[in-house]
Amino acid sequence: MPAKTKVQQMAAGAALSAKRGEIPVSELYGAALNMYKSMTIEELEEYAGTKRKGLRFRKHKRKKSL
């Protein structure tokens, strides 16, 4: 399953780098850390390898609270 947003694709790339030992796990946080813990290298490669052209930056805009 390919990434649906640019943010998801970037988080998968960071998690993949940590899985490969290119960056320390201590540098991960948020979605990248969750992906690192729960996904295999093959799954991360699929998400991180998604072409960025045509992807939205985020899934939806956040509403401002009053």
CHARMM internal coordinates of N, CA and C (Angstrom, degrees):
IC EDIT
DIST 1 N 1 CA 1.4489
DIST 1 CA 1 C 1.5301
ANGL 1 N 1 CA 1 C 108.53
DIST 1 C 2 N 1.2977
ANGL 1 CA 1 C 2 N 118.83
DIHE 1 N 1 CA 1 C 2 N 120.71
DIST 2 N 2 CA 1.4628
ANGL 1 C 2 N 2 CA 120.96
DIHE 1 CA 1 C 2 N 2 CA -179.45
DIST 2 CA 2 C 1.5240
ANGL 2 N 2 CA 2 C 112.06
DIHE 1 C 2 N 2 CA 2 C -75.61
DIST 2 C 3 N 1.3173
ANGL 2 CA 2 C 3 N 115.50
DIHE 2 N 2 CA 2 C 3 N 160.96
DIST 3 N 3 CA 1.4609
ANGL 2 C 3 N 3 CA 121.22
DIHE 2 CA 2 C 3 N 3 CA 177.88
DIST 3 CA 3 C 1.5267
ANGL 3 N 3 CA 3 C 109.71
DIHE 2 C 3 N 3 CA 3 C -64.65
DIST 3 C 4 N 1.3238
ANGL 3 CA 3 C 4 N 116.07
DIHE 3 N 3 CA 3 C 4 N 147.52
DIST 4 N 4 CA 1.4580
ANGL 3 C 4 N 4 CA 120.70
DIHE 3 CA 3 C 4 N 4 CA -178.69
DIST 4 CA 4 C 1.5222
ANGL 4 N 4 CA 4 C 112.56
DIHE 3 C 4 N 4 CA 4 C -100.20
DIST 4 C 5 N 1.3359
ANGL 4 CA 4 C 5 N 117.36
DIHE 4 N 4 CA 4 C 5 N -17.86
DIST 5 N 5 CA 1.4663
ANGL 4 C 5 N 5 CA 120.98
DIHE 4 CA 4 C 5 N 5 CA 178.77
DIST 5 CA 5 C 1.5253
ANGL 5 N 5 CA 5 C 109.69
DIHE 4 C 5 N 5 CA 5 C -137.56
DIST 5 C 6 N 1.3360
ANGL 5 CA 5 C 6 N 115.58
DIHE 5 N 5 CA 5 C 6 N 162.20
DIST 6 N 6 CA 1.4596
ANGL 5 C 6 N 6 CA 120.71
DIHE 5 CA 5 C 6 N 6 CA 177.90
DIST 6 CA 6 C 1.5250
ANGL 6 N 6 CA 6 C 111.05
DIHE 5 C 6 N 6 CA 6 C -65.10
DIST 6 C 7 N 1.3291
ANGL 6 CA 6 C 7 N 116.74
DIHE 6 N 6 CA 6 C 7 N -36.17
DIST 7 N 7 CA 1.4608
ANGL 6 C 7 N 7 CA 120.65
DIHE 6 CA 6 C 7 N 7 CA 179.99
DIST 7 CA 7 C 1.5254
ANGL 7 N 7 CA 7 C 110.07
DIHE 6 C 7 N 7 CA 7 C -63.77
DIST 7 C 8 N 1.3274
ANGL 7 CA 7 C 8 N 117.00
DIHE 7 N 7 CA 7 C 8 N -42.66
DIST 8 N 8 CA 1.4584
ANGL 7 C 8 N 8 CA 121.51
DIHE 7 CA 7 C 8 N 8 CA 178.37
DIST 8 CA 8 C 1.5280
ANGL 8 N 8 CA 8 C 110.52
DIHE 7 C 8 N 8 CA 8 C -64.05
DIST 8 C 9 N 1.3037
ANGL 8 CA 8 C 9 N 117.23
DIHE 8 N 8 CA 8 C 9 N -40.09
DIST 9 N 9 CA 1.4613
ANGL 8 C 9 N 9 CA 121.75
DIHE 8 CA 8 C 9 N 9 CA -179.97
DIST 9 CA 9 C 1.5331
ANGL 9 N 9 CA 9 C 110.48
DIHE 8 C 9 N 9 CA 9 C -65.83
DIST 9 C 10 N 1.3369
ANGL 9 CA 9 C 10 N 117.29
DIHE 9 N 9 CA 9 C 10 N -40.98
DIST 10 N 10 CA 1.4629
ANGL 9 C 10 N 10 CA 120.67
DIHE 9 CA 9 C 10 N 10 CA 179.67
DIST 10 CA 10 C 1.5277
ANGL 10 N 10 CA 10 C 111.41
DIHE 9 C 10 N 10 CA 10 C -67.98
DIST 10 C 11 N 1.3342
ANGL 10 CA 10 C 11 N 117.14
DIHE 10 N 10 CA 10 C 11 N -39.73
DIST 11 N 11 CA 1.4624
ANGL 10 C 11 N 11 CA 120.75
DIHE 10 CA 10 C 11 N 11 CA 178.43
DIST 11 CA 11 C 1.5281
ANGL 11 N 11 CA 11 C 110.42
DIHE 10 C 11 N 11 CA 11 C -63.96
DIST 11 C 12 N 1.3146
ANGL 11 CA 11 C 12 N 117.07
DIHE 11 N 11 CA 11 C 12 N -40.22
DIST 12 N 12 CA 1.4582
ANGL 11 C 12 N 12 CA 120.93
DIHE 11 CA 11 C 12 N 12 CA 178.24
DIST 12 CA 12 C 1.5273
ANGL 12 N 12 CA 12 C 110.71
DIHE 11 C 12 N 12 CA 12 C -64.47
DIST 12 C 13 N 1.3255
ANGL 12 CA 12 C 13 N 117.39
DIHE 12 N 12 CA 12 C 13 N -37.46
DIST 13 N 13 CA 1.4570
ANGL 12 C 13 N 13 CA 121.08
DIHE 12 CA 12 C 13 N 13 CA 177.55
DIST 13 CA 13 C 1.5167
ANGL 13 N 13 CA 13 C 112.10
DIHE 12 C 13 N 13 CA 13 C -64.23
DIST 13 C 14 N 1.3271
ANGL 13 CA 13 C 14 N 116.55
DIHE 13 N 13 CA 13 C 14 N -40.88
DIST 14 N 14 CA 1.4619
ANGL 13 C 14 N 14 CA 120.36
DIHE 13 CA 13 C 14 N 14 CA 177.87
DIST 14 CA 14 C 1.5228
ANGL 14 N 14 CA 14 C 110.82
DIHE 13 C 14 N 14 CA 14 C -65.97
DIST 14 C 15 N 1.3361
ANGL 14 CA 14 C 15 N 117.20
DIHE 14 N 14 CA 14 C 15 N -43.97
DIST 15 N 15 CA 1.4570
ANGL 14 C 15 N 15 CA 121.08
DIHE 14 CA 14 C 15 N 15 CA 179.12
DIST 15 CA 15 C 1.5306
ANGL 15 N 15 CA 15 C 111.19
DIHE 14 C 15 N 15 CA 15 C -63.72
DIST 15 C 16 N 1.3150
ANGL 15 CA 15 C 16 N 116.43
DIHE 15 N 15 CA 15 C 16 N -39.13
DIST 16 N 16 CA 1.4596
ANGL 15 C 16 N 16 CA 120.75
DIHE 15 CA 15 C 16 N 16 CA 178.27
DIST 16 CA 16 C 1.5207
ANGL 16 N 16 CA 16 C 111.42
DIHE 15 C 16 N 16 CA 16 C -64.19
DIST 16 C 17 N 1.3122
ANGL 16 CA 16 C 17 N 117.06
DIHE 16 N 16 CA 16 C 17 N -40.61
DIST 17 N 17 CA 1.4664
ANGL 16 C 17 N 17 CA 120.95
DIHE 16 CA 16 C 17 N 17 CA 177.61
DIST 17 CA 17 C 1.5274
ANGL 17 N 17 CA 17 C 110.91
DIHE 16 C 17 N 17 CA 17 C -61.30
DIST 17 C 18 N 1.3244
ANGL 17 CA 17 C 18 N 116.09
DIHE 17 N 17 CA 17 C 18 N -40.24
DIST 18 N 18 CA 1.4658
ANGL 17 C 18 N 18 CA 119.76
DIHE 17 CA 17 C 18 N 18 CA 178.58
DIST 18 CA 18 C 1.5269
ANGL 18 N 18 CA 18 C 111.14
DIHE 17 C 18 N 18 CA 18 C -67.96
DIST 18 C 19 N 1.3309
ANGL 18 CA 18 C 19 N 117.26
DIHE 18 N 18 CA 18 C 19 N -40.03
DIST 19 N 19 CA 1.4704
ANGL 18 C 19 N 19 CA 120.89
DIHE 18 CA 18 C 19 N 19 CA 178.54
DIST 19 CA 19 C 1.5276
ANGL 19 N 19 CA 19 C 110.74
DIHE 18 C 19 N 19 CA 19 C -62.09
DIST 19 C 20 N 1.3238
ANGL 19 CA 19 C 20 N 116.59
DIHE 19 N 19 CA 19 C 20 N -35.43
DIST 20 N 20 CA 1.4672
ANGL 19 C 20 N 20 CA 121.33
DIHE 19 CA 19 C 20 N 20 CA 179.95
DIST 20 CA 20 C 1.5226
ANGL 20 N 20 CA 20 C 112.23
DIHE 19 C 20 N 20 CA 20 C -80.51
DIST 20 C 21 N 1.3382
ANGL 20 CA 20 C 21 N 117.58
DIHE 20 N 20 CA 20 C 21 N -9.91
DIST 21 N 21 CA 1.4563
ANGL 20 C 21 N 21 CA 121.39
DIHE 20 CA 20 C 21 N 21 CA 179.08
DIST 21 CA 21 C 1.5117
ANGL 21 N 21 CA 21 C 113.86
DIHE 20 C 21 N 21 CA 21 C 86.77
DIST 21 C 22 N 1.3291
ANGL 21 CA 21 C 22 N 117.44
DIHE 21 N 21 CA 21 C 22 N 13.10
DIST 22 N 22 CA 1.4607
ANGL 21 C 22 N 22 CA 121.41
DIHE 21 CA 21 C 22 N 22 CA -178.68
DIST 22 CA 22 C 1.5240
ANGL 22 N 22 CA 22 C 112.07
DIHE 21 C 22 N 22 CA 22 C -79.06
DIST 22 C 23 N 1.3306
ANGL 22 CA 22 C 23 N 117.23
DIHE 22 N 22 CA 22 C 23 N -28.53
DIST 23 N 23 CA 1.4637
ANGL 22 C 23 N 23 CA 121.96
DIHE 22 CA 22 C 23 N 23 CA 175.34
DIST 23 CA 23 C 1.5230
ANGL 23 N 23 CA 23 C 107.60
DIHE 22 C 23 N 23 CA 23 C -133.62
DIST 23 C 24 N 1.3520
ANGL 23 CA 23 C 24 N 117.72
DIHE 23 N 23 CA 23 C 24 N 153.24
DIST 24 N 24 CA 1.4694
ANGL 23 C 24 N 24 CA 119.11
DIHE 23 CA 23 C 24 N 24 CA 178.75
DIST 24 CA 24 C 1.5271
ANGL 24 N 24 CA 24 C 111.53
DIHE 23 C 24 N 24 CA 24 C -72.74
DIST 24 C 25 N 1.3173
ANGL 24 CA 24 C 25 N 116.27
DIHE 24 N 24 CA 24 C 25 N 148.14
DIST 25 N 25 CA 1.4617
ANGL 24 C 25 N 25 CA 121.91
DIHE 24 CA 24 C 25 N 25 CA 179.62
DIST 25 CA 25 C 1.5274
ANGL 25 N 25 CA 25 C 110.52
DIHE 24 C 25 N 25 CA 25 C -63.16
DIST 25 C 26 N 1.3213
ANGL 25 CA 25 C 26 N 117.57
DIHE 25 N 25 CA 25 C 26 N -26.96
DIST 26 N 26 CA 1.4642
ANGL 25 C 26 N 26 CA 121.06
DIHE 25 CA 25 C 26 N 26 CA -179.16
DIST 26 CA 26 C 1.5258
ANGL 26 N 26 CA 26 C 112.67
DIHE 25 C 26 N 26 CA 26 C -63.94
DIST 26 C 27 N 1.3301
ANGL 26 CA 26 C 27 N 118.58
DIHE 26 N 26 CA 26 C 27 N -16.17
DIST 27 N 27 CA 1.4574
ANGL 26 C 27 N 27 CA 121.86
DIHE 26 CA 26 C 27 N 27 CA 177.72
DIST 27 CA 27 C 1.5275
ANGL 27 N 27 CA 27 C 112.41
DIHE 26 C 27 N 27 CA 27 C -84.15
DIST 27 C 28 N 1.3203
ANGL 27 CA 27 C 28 N 117.98
DIHE 27 N 27 CA 27 C 28 N -10.51
DIST 28 N 28 CA 1.4618
ANGL 27 C 28 N 28 CA 121.42
DIHE 27 CA 27 C 28 N 28 CA -179.26
DIST 28 CA 28 C 1.5168
ANGL 28 N 28 CA 28 C 110.85
DIHE 27 C 28 N 28 CA 28 C -86.36
DIST 28 C 29 N 1.3228
ANGL 28 CA 28 C 29 N 115.97
DIHE 28 N 28 CA 28 C 29 N 148.14
DIST 29 N 29 CA 1.4574
ANGL 28 C 29 N 29 CA 121.87
DIHE 28 CA 28 C 29 N 29 CA 173.30
DIST 29 CA 29 C 1.5202
ANGL 29 N 29 CA 29 C 108.59
DIHE 28 C 29 N 29 CA 29 C -155.25
DIST 29 C 30 N 1.3153
ANGL 29 CA 29 C 30 N 115.89
DIHE 29 N 29 CA 29 C 30 N 163.31
DIST 30 N 30 CA 1.4612
ANGL 29 C 30 N 30 CA 121.11
DIHE 29 CA 29 C 30 N 30 CA 176.98
DIST 30 CA 30 C 1.5135
ANGL 30 N 30 CA 30 C 113.16
DIHE 29 C 30 N 30 CA 30 C 63.56
DIST 30 C 31 N 1.3296
ANGL 30 CA 30 C 31 N 115.32
DIHE 30 N 30 CA 30 C 31 N -134.74
DIST 31 N 31 CA 1.4645
ANGL 30 C 31 N 31 CA 122.01
DIHE 30 CA 30 C 31 N 31 CA -175.42
DIST 31 CA 31 C 1.5260
ANGL 31 N 31 CA 31 C 111.89
DIHE 30 C 31 N 31 CA 31 C -62.23
DIST 31 C 32 N 1.3216
ANGL 31 CA 31 C 32 N 117.48
DIHE 31 N 31 CA 31 C 32 N -37.06
DIST 32 N 32 CA 1.4682
ANGL 31 C 32 N 32 CA 119.93
DIHE 31 CA 31 C 32 N 32 CA -179.14
DIST 32 CA 32 C 1.5245
ANGL 32 N 32 CA 32 C 110.78
DIHE 31 C 32 N 32 CA 32 C -63.54
DIST 32 C 33 N 1.3247
ANGL 32 CA 32 C 33 N 117.58
DIHE 32 N 32 CA 32 C 33 N -39.89
DIST 33 N 33 CA 1.4612
ANGL 32 C 33 N 33 CA 121.03
DIHE 32 CA 32 C 33 N 33 CA 178.70
DIST 33 CA 33 C 1.5265
ANGL 33 N 33 CA 33 C 110.74
DIHE 32 C 33 N 33 CA 33 C -67.66
DIST 33 C 34 N 1.3241
ANGL 33 CA 33 C 34 N 117.22
DIHE 33 N 33 CA 33 C 34 N -41.11
DIST 34 N 34 CA 1.4617
ANGL 33 C 34 N 34 CA 120.46
DIHE 33 CA 33 C 34 N 34 CA 177.23
DIST 34 CA 34 C 1.5219
ANGL 34 N 34 CA 34 C 111.32
DIHE 33 C 34 N 34 CA 34 C -63.16
DIST 34 C 35 N 1.3330
ANGL 34 CA 34 C 35 N 117.15
DIHE 34 N 34 CA 34 C 35 N -40.93
DIST 35 N 35 CA 1.4653
ANGL 34 C 35 N 35 CA 120.73
DIHE 34 CA 34 C 35 N 35 CA 177.72
DIST 35 CA 35 C 1.5235
ANGL 35 N 35 CA 35 C 110.68
DIHE 34 C 35 N 35 CA 35 C -65.07
DIST 35 C 36 N 1.3239
ANGL 35 CA 35 C 36 N 116.96
DIHE 35 N 35 CA 35 C 36 N -40.73
DIST 36 N 36 CA 1.4588
ANGL 35 C 36 N 36 CA 121.62
DIHE 35 CA 35 C 36 N 36 CA 179.26
DIST 36 CA 36 C 1.5222
ANGL 36 N 36 CA 36 C 110.85
DIHE 35 C 36 N 36 CA 36 C -57.95
DIST 36 C 37 N 1.3300
ANGL 36 CA 36 C 37 N 115.96
DIHE 36 N 36 CA 36 C 37 N -42.53
DIST 37 N 37 CA 1.4590
ANGL 36 C 37 N 37 CA 120.90
DIHE 36 CA 36 C 37 N 37 CA -176.49
DIST 37 CA 37 C 1.5273
ANGL 37 N 37 CA 37 C 113.03
DIHE 36 C 37 N 37 CA 37 C -75.46
DIST 37 C 38 N 1.3225
ANGL 37 CA 37 C 38 N 117.71
DIHE 37 N 37 CA 37 C 38 N -32.15
DIST 38 N 38 CA 1.4641
ANGL 37 C 38 N 38 CA 119.47
DIHE 37 CA 37 C 38 N 38 CA -169.03
DIST 38 CA 38 C 1.5232
ANGL 38 N 38 CA 38 C 115.77
DIHE 37 C 38 N 38 CA 38 C -107.64
DIST 38 C 39 N 1.3196
ANGL 38 CA 38 C 39 N 118.99
DIHE 38 N 38 CA 38 C 39 N -10.50
DIST 39 N 39 CA 1.4628
ANGL 38 C 39 N 39 CA 120.29
DIHE 38 CA 38 C 39 N 39 CA -174.23
DIST 39 CA 39 C 1.5263
ANGL 39 N 39 CA 39 C 111.57
DIHE 38 C 39 N 39 CA 39 C -116.44
DIST 39 C 40 N 1.3374
ANGL 39 CA 39 C 40 N 115.01
DIHE 39 N 39 CA 39 C 40 N 154.08
DIST 40 N 40 CA 1.4623
ANGL 39 C 40 N 40 CA 120.67
DIHE 39 CA 39 C 40 N 40 CA 176.59
DIST 40 CA 40 C 1.5291
ANGL 40 N 40 CA 40 C 109.31
DIHE 39 C 40 N 40 CA 40 C -84.81
DIST 40 C 41 N 1.3132
ANGL 40 CA 40 C 41 N 115.61
DIHE 40 N 40 CA 40 C 41 N 168.70
DIST 41 N 41 CA 1.4658
ANGL 40 C 41 N 41 CA 120.45
DIHE 40 CA 40 C 41 N 41 CA 178.30
DIST 41 CA 41 C 1.5279
ANGL 41 N 41 CA 41 C 110.52
DIHE 40 C 41 N 41 CA 41 C -61.69
DIST 41 C 42 N 1.3186
ANGL 41 CA 41 C 42 N 117.25
DIHE 41 N 41 CA 41 C 42 N -39.37
DIST 42 N 42 CA 1.4704
ANGL 41 C 42 N 42 CA 121.01
DIHE 41 CA 41 C 42 N 42 CA -179.53
DIST 42 CA 42 C 1.5329
ANGL 42 N 42 CA 42 C 111.11
DIHE 41 C 42 N 42 CA 42 C -63.34
DIST 42 C 43 N 1.3317
ANGL 42 CA 42 C 43 N 116.68
DIHE 42 N 42 CA 42 C 43 N -42.60
DIST 43 N 43 CA 1.4700
ANGL 42 C 43 N 43 CA 120.50
DIHE 42 CA 42 C 43 N 43 CA 178.19
DIST 43 CA 43 C 1.5224
ANGL 43 N 43 CA 43 C 110.96
DIHE 42 C 43 N 43 CA 43 C -64.84
DIST 43 C 44 N 1.3251
ANGL 43 CA 43 C 44 N 116.47
DIHE 43 N 43 CA 43 C 44 N -42.54
DIST 44 N 44 CA 1.4655
ANGL 43 C 44 N 44 CA 120.36
DIHE 43 CA 43 C 44 N 44 CA 179.45
DIST 44 CA 44 C 1.5233
ANGL 44 N 44 CA 44 C 111.29
DIHE 43 C 44 N 44 CA 44 C -64.93
DIST 44 C 45 N 1.3214
ANGL 44 CA 44 C 45 N 117.24
DIHE 44 N 44 CA 44 C 45 N -38.40
DIST 45 N 45 CA 1.4652
ANGL 44 C 45 N 45 CA 120.23
DIHE 44 CA 44 C 45 N 45 CA 177.94
DIST 45 CA 45 C 1.5180
ANGL 45 N 45 CA 45 C 110.98
DIHE 44 C 45 N 45 CA 45 C -62.10
DIST 45 C 46 N 1.3252
ANGL 45 CA 45 C 46 N 116.51
DIHE 45 N 45 CA 45 C 46 N -38.28
DIST 46 N 46 CA 1.4631
ANGL 45 C 46 N 46 CA 120.57
DIHE 45 CA 45 C 46 N 46 CA 179.63
DIST 46 CA 46 C 1.5290
ANGL 46 N 46 CA 46 C 111.01
DIHE 45 C 46 N 46 CA 46 C -66.01
DIST 46 C 47 N 1.3297
ANGL 46 CA 46 C 47 N 116.67
DIHE 46 N 46 CA 46 C 47 N -44.55
DIST 47 N 47 CA 1.4626
ANGL 46 C 47 N 47 CA 120.37
DIHE 46 CA 46 C 47 N 47 CA 178.47
DIST 47 CA 47 C 1.5279
ANGL 47 N 47 CA 47 C 111.41
DIHE 46 C 47 N 47 CA 47 C -67.21
DIST 47 C 48 N 1.3233
ANGL 47 CA 47 C 48 N 116.50
DIHE 47 N 47 CA 47 C 48 N -47.06
DIST 48 N 48 CA 1.4605
ANGL 47 C 48 N 48 CA 120.51
DIHE 47 CA 47 C 48 N 48 CA -176.70
DIST 48 CA 48 C 1.5241
ANGL 48 N 48 CA 48 C 111.99
DIHE 47 C 48 N 48 CA 48 C -69.31
DIST 48 C 49 N 1.3204
ANGL 48 CA 48 C 49 N 117.70
DIHE 48 N 48 CA 48 C 49 N -26.81
DIST 49 N 49 CA 1.4540
ANGL 48 C 49 N 49 CA 122.08
DIHE 48 CA 48 C 49 N 49 CA -178.24
DIST 49 CA 49 C 1.5186
ANGL 49 N 49 CA 49 C 114.53
DIHE 48 C 49 N 49 CA 49 C -82.94
DIST 49 C 50 N 1.3184
ANGL 49 CA 49 C 50 N 117.40
DIHE 49 N 49 CA 49 C 50 N 0.83
DIST 50 N 50 CA 1.4616
ANGL 49 C 50 N 50 CA 121.48
DIHE 49 CA 49 C 50 N 50 CA 179.44
DIST 50 CA 50 C 1.5211
ANGL 50 N 50 CA 50 C 110.10
DIHE 49 C 50 N 50 CA 50 C -64.39
DIST 50 C 51 N 1.3160
ANGL 50 CA 50 C 51 N 116.67
DIHE 50 N 50 CA 50 C 51 N 134.74
DIST 51 N 51 CA 1.4647
ANGL 50 C 51 N 51 CA 120.67
DIHE 50 CA 50 C 51 N 51 CA 176.30
DIST 51 CA 51 C 1.5251
ANGL 51 N 51 CA 51 C 109.10
DIHE 50 C 51 N 51 CA 51 C -66.26
DIST 51 C 52 N 1.3151
ANGL 51 CA 51 C 52 N 117.44
DIHE 51 N 51 CA 51 C 52 N 138.59
DIST 52 N 52 CA 1.4560
ANGL 51 C 52 N 52 CA 121.28
DIHE 51 CA 51 C 52 N 52 CA -174.98
DIST 52 CA 52 C 1.5249
ANGL 52 N 52 CA 52 C 113.16
DIHE 51 C 52 N 52 CA 52 C -84.65
DIST 52 C 53 N 1.3103
ANGL 52 CA 52 C 53 N 116.83
DIHE 52 N 52 CA 52 C 53 N -17.76
DIST 53 N 53 CA 1.4595
ANGL 52 C 53 N 53 CA 119.25
DIHE 52 CA 52 C 53 N 53 CA -178.99
DIST 53 CA 53 C 1.5265
ANGL 53 N 53 CA 53 C 109.59
DIHE 52 C 53 N 53 CA 53 C -64.84
DIST 53 C 54 N 1.3126
ANGL 53 CA 53 C 54 N 116.31
DIHE 53 N 53 CA 53 C 54 N 127.44
DIST 54 N 54 CA 1.4491
ANGL 53 C 54 N 54 CA 121.76
DIHE 53 CA 53 C 54 N 54 CA 177.86
DIST 54 CA 54 C 1.5247
ANGL 54 N 54 CA 54 C 114.52
DIHE 53 C 54 N 54 CA 54 C 89.21
DIST 54 C 55 N 1.3408
ANGL 54 CA 54 C 55 N 117.77
DIHE 54 N 54 CA 54 C 55 N -6.87
DIST 55 N 55 CA 1.4562
ANGL 54 C 55 N 55 CA 120.00
DIHE 54 CA 54 C 55 N 55 CA 177.52
DIST 55 CA 55 C 1.5245
ANGL 55 N 55 CA 55 C 110.07
DIHE 54 C 55 N 55 CA 55 C -82.05
DIST 55 C 56 N 1.3181
ANGL 55 CA 55 C 56 N 115.15
DIHE 55 N 55 CA 55 C 56 N 142.23
DIST 56 N 56 CA 1.4647
ANGL 55 C 56 N 56 CA 119.13
DIHE 55 CA 55 C 56 N 56 CA 173.46
DIST 56 CA 56 C 1.5170
ANGL 56 N 56 CA 56 C 108.13
DIHE 55 C 56 N 56 CA 56 C -76.18
DIST 56 C 57 N 1.3587
ANGL 56 CA 56 C 57 N 116.16
DIHE 56 N 56 CA 56 C 57 N 157.88
DIST 57 N 57 CA 1.4553
ANGL 56 C 57 N 57 CA 119.03
DIHE 56 CA 56 C 57 N 57 CA 178.83
DIST 57 CA 57 C 1.5212
ANGL 57 N 57 CA 57 C 110.11
DIHE 56 C 57 N 57 CA 57 C -71.06
DIST 57 C 58 N 1.3307
ANGL 57 CA 57 C 58 N 116.32
DIHE 57 N 57 CA 57 C 58 N -48.37
DIST 58 N 58 CA 1.4611
ANGL 57 C 58 N 58 CA 121.55
DIHE 57 CA 57 C 58 N 58 CA 177.01
DIST 58 CA 58 C 1.5172
ANGL 58 N 58 CA 58 C 109.06
DIHE 57 C 58 N 58 CA 58 C -128.85
DIST 58 C 59 N 1.3099
ANGL 58 CA 58 C 59 N 116.28
DIHE 58 N 58 CA 58 C 59 N 161.62
DIST 59 N 59 CA 1.4508
ANGL 58 C 59 N 59 CA 120.75
DIHE 58 CA 58 C 59 N 59 CA -178.35
DIST 59 CA 59 C 1.5236
ANGL 59 N 59 CA 59 C 111.52
DIHE 58 C 59 N 59 CA 59 C -66.98
DIST 59 C 60 N 1.3183
ANGL 59 CA 59 C 60 N 117.94
DIHE 59 N 59 CA 59 C 60 N -41.99
DIST 60 N 60 CA 1.4593
ANGL 59 C 60 N 60 CA 122.10
DIHE 59 CA 59 C 60 N 60 CA 178.63
DIST 60 CA 60 C 1.5219
ANGL 60 N 60 CA 60 C 109.10
DIHE 59 C 60 N 60 CA 60 C -155.29
DIST 60 C 61 N 1.3028
ANGL 60 CA 60 C 61 N 116.12
DIHE 60 N 60 CA 60 C 61 N 162.39
DIST 61 N 61 CA 1.4555
ANGL 60 C 61 N 61 CA 120.75
DIHE 60 CA 60 C 61 N 61 CA 178.51
DIST 61 CA 61 C 1.5153
ANGL 61 N 61 CA 61 C 109.34
DIHE 60 C 61 N 61 CA 61 C -82.34
DIST 61 C 62 N 1.3160
ANGL 61 CA 61 C 62 N 115.03
DIHE 61 N 61 CA 61 C 62 N 144.44
DIST 62 N 62 CA 1.4567
ANGL 61 C 62 N 62 CA 119.99
DIHE 61 CA 61 C 62 N 62 CA 177.53
DIST 62 CA 62 C 1.5137
ANGL 62 N 62 CA 62 C 109.92
DIHE 61 C 62 N 62 CA 62 C -82.20
DIST 62 C 63 N 1.3146
ANGL 62 CA 62 C 63 N 115.50
DIHE 62 N 62 CA 62 C 63 N 143.55
DIST 63 N 63 CA 1.4536
ANGL 62 C 63 N 63 CA 119.79
DIHE 62 CA 62 C 63 N 63 CA 178.12
DIST 63 CA 63 C 1.5324
ANGL 63 N 63 CA 63 C 108.90
DIHE 62 C 63 N 63 CA 63 C -83.26
DIST 63 C 64 N 1.3125
ANGL 63 CA 63 C 64 N 115.47
DIHE 63 N 63 CA 63 C 64 N 141.91
DIST 64 N 64 CA 1.4573
ANGL 63 C 64 N 64 CA 120.00
DIHE 63 CA 63 C 64 N 64 CA 176.77
DIST 64 CA 64 C 1.5234
ANGL 64 N 64 CA 64 C 108.97
DIHE 63 C 64 N 64 CA 64 C -78.43
DIST 64 C 65 N 1.3139
ANGL 64 CA 64 C 65 N 115.65
DIHE 64 N 64 CA 64 C 65 N 136.10
DIST 65 N 65 CA 1.4628
ANGL 64 C 65 N 65 CA 119.19
DIHE 64 CA 64 C 65 N 65 CA 177.94
DIST 65 CA 65 C 1.5187
ANGL 65 N 65 CA 65 C 109.32
DIHE 64 C 65 N 65 CA 65 C -90.60
DIST 65 C 66 N 1.2866
ANGL 65 CA 65 C 66 N 115.74
DIHE 65 N 65 CA 65 C 66 N 150.42
DIST 66 N 66 CA 1.4646
ANGL 65 C 66 N 66 CA 120.94
DIHE 65 CA 65 C 66 N 66 CA -178.72
DIST 66 CA 66 C 1.4782
ANGL 66 N 66 CA 66 C 112.84
DIHE 65 C 66 N 66 CA 66 C -84.73
END
COOR INIT
IC SEED 1 N 1 CA 1 C
IC BUILD
